[in-house]
């Protein structure tokens, strides 16, 4: 949507993963003065926050890390003592998985809204994706339509005629589209982290790793991140590239 205020300040959510890092590259390329916003919300590991710090430093943007405790809510394999699933690609997205964090995007976007108001930002960018995703209800287009209507009523700035909009530019991108955009924008993909594990190498077996590797395969590229194991579809793809 066209920005009626002409304001080029933005808050961009940055988890350190492929999507949010590519998004940050895109937002910067559009000429926004950015505050990158990350969350230490009680997730299983801090590895993704390390990536977020490195990426924010790479782009020399202001970076806030907010600490909140979603472990107090629980109910997710990312914030509770629940095992991380290992699904086949054709199973991913059929049901809402246990990695869904209850109300996470609503909570994080509400905090981002407060920061956007204080920093006089006109946009809040989030790297949500509705195509190659794991079935999360807060990554759907209708969710963002609804939350934008709510946010218009939620701040002093907006009720006094100001403008803050949540935008998800990657919402209808496939993972391959995101990889291609990242390559075009020279996003430092080697710094990103998508794995649900916090080890030195990505696991290669969780849903997030498989979706990421599928994206690289379909984009005809190779993921620069190191993996402990590779799913067969990606191993076969790499073998084909070397022939």
N, C-alpha and C positions, 0 to 999 in steps of 0.2 A: 504493500500500500504506500502511496505517496505520503511523505511526511509533511503535513500542512504547516508545521511550526518552523521548518527550515533549520531546526536545531540538529547539529551533527555530533551530539554527545550520546554515548550509549553504555549500557551495562551488558556485558556478554558473559554468560555462564560458561565456566571452564572447568571441566572435570579432569582434563588431562588425556581424555580418550580421542579416538580418531575423529568422531563427529564434532565435538566441541572445539577441538584444535583447528580443524578445517574451517569451522564457523568463524573462529577468531581471525583467521587469515582473511576470510571473506569480508568480515565487518571492517577490518583495517583497510582492505583494498577499496572499500566504498567511501573512504575518507572520514570515518568516524573517529572521534577522540574517545578512547575506550577505557573503561574500568573493567578488568577481568575479575569475575567473582567465582570463587571456589568454596566448597563446603567440607569441613571436617565434621561429618554428621554421625560418626560411630560406625562407619563402614568397616568391613572385615580387615582392611589393610590400608596403609598410607601411601602405597606405591603410586597410586594415581595422582595424589597430591604432589608428590615429588615431580612427576611429569608436568603437572600444571605450573608449578614454580618455574621449571626450566623453560617451558614454552612462553610464559609471561615475560621472563627475562630475555628470551630470544627476541621477542617483539618490542621489548622495552616499554611495556604498558604498565599502568598502575594495576596492582593486584591486591585484592582483599581475600583473605581466607576467614570465613565465618565458622565458628564452632557451635554446633547444636547437637543435641543428643537424641537421635532417632532410635537408639537402642532401648530407650525407655518405652518406646512404643512396641518395638520388635515386630514379629510377624513376617520377616523376610530372611532369606538365606544370606543377605548382605549385612543384616544388622542383628541377627539372632543365631542361636545354635541349631541351624538347619543346614543340611548338606547341600552343596552346590550340585545341580543336576548336570548330567552329560547326555544331551539329546542328539538324535540324528537331525540333519538339516531339514528333512521333510516333516519332522515333529515340531520344530521351532515355530512358534506363533499360533499353534492350534488352540492352546489354552494359556491362560495367564499363569506364568511360571512362578516358582517360589522366590525368584530373584526380584520380583516386584516389591518395591518398598512402599508401604501404605501412604498414599497422599504426598509422596515425595515432591513431585513437580509443583504441586500447589503450595507446599510449605516453602520450597526454595524460591519460587517465583514471587511469593508474597514478601520475602526478605529482599529480593532483588528490586521489588517495587519501591520499598522504603528507601533503598540506596539510590534508585533512579530519581526519586523525588528530591533527595538531599543534594545530589550532584547535578540537578537540573538536566537530567538525561531525557531524551524523547523516546528512546527505544530500549527494550530489554530483549536481547537475542538469546535464544536457546537452541541447542543442536538436536532437538527431538526429531525422530524419523518415523513415519507411519508405514513405510513399505517393508524394508528389510529390518524388522524389529522383532522383539520377543513377546508381543501381545500386550504391552502395558496400556491400560486405559487412558493414562494421562499423556499419551503420545499421539492421540487421534486429532484430526483437524477440528472436529466439533468441540473438543475440549478447549482448544485455543480460541475458537470463536466465542465460547461461553466465558472464558476467563477474561478476555478483553472487555466484554460487556460489564463484567463485575468490577474490573480495575478502573473503568471510567467513573465509577461511583465511590471509589475507595480512598482517594487522596485529596488533600487541600488543593494541590496543583490542578488536578483534572476538574474538580467541581467549580474552580474559579476560571475555567476556560483554557487551562493548559492541556498538554498532550503527552501521554505516555502509552506506548503500544508494545505488546509482546509480539515478537516476530520469530517464526521458525523457518528460515529460508530453505533448510534441508528436508523439510517435512515430507515432500513427495519424491525425494531422491532415493534411488537404490544405493546400496553400499558401493557398487561399482561406480556410480555417478559421483559419490562422495570422494572415493579414491582418486578419480580423474580430476575432480576439482582441486583436491589437495596437491596433486602433482602440478597442475597448472599454476597454482598460487605459491608453489615451493614451500608448502607447509612442512616443518621438520618432523616427518613421520617417524623417524627413528627415536624421537623423544616421547612419542605418544604411548599410552598404555590403556588397553581395553580389557585385559584379562581380569576375571573375578579372583584370581590368586595373586598374592603379593610377593611371590618369589623373585629370584634374580631373572628368571626366564618366564615368559608367558606359558601357560599350561598347554594350550593347543587343543584342549578337549571340552572346555566349557562352552556354553551357547554363545557367549560374547566373542570368544576366540574364533569359533567356527563361522559366525556371521562376518567377522572381519576378514578372515582368510578367503571366504567365498567372494567378498567384494574385490580383493586384490586379484584373485583368479579371473573373475569376470571382466576386470579392467585390463587384463593382460599384463599385469605388473607383479612385482615380488615384494612382499612385506619385509622391510628392513629390521623389524623387531625379531629378537631371538626367541625360539620356542623349545620347550622341553620335549614335546612330541608334536607330530603333525598328523592331522586327519588324512585318511587315505586319498580323499578327493584332491587335496592340495599337494600331497606327495606325488601323485600321478601327474598333476599339472606341472610341477617343477621338473619332473623327469622329461616331460614332453618339451619343455622349454630348452633343455640342454641337447636335444637331438638335432 
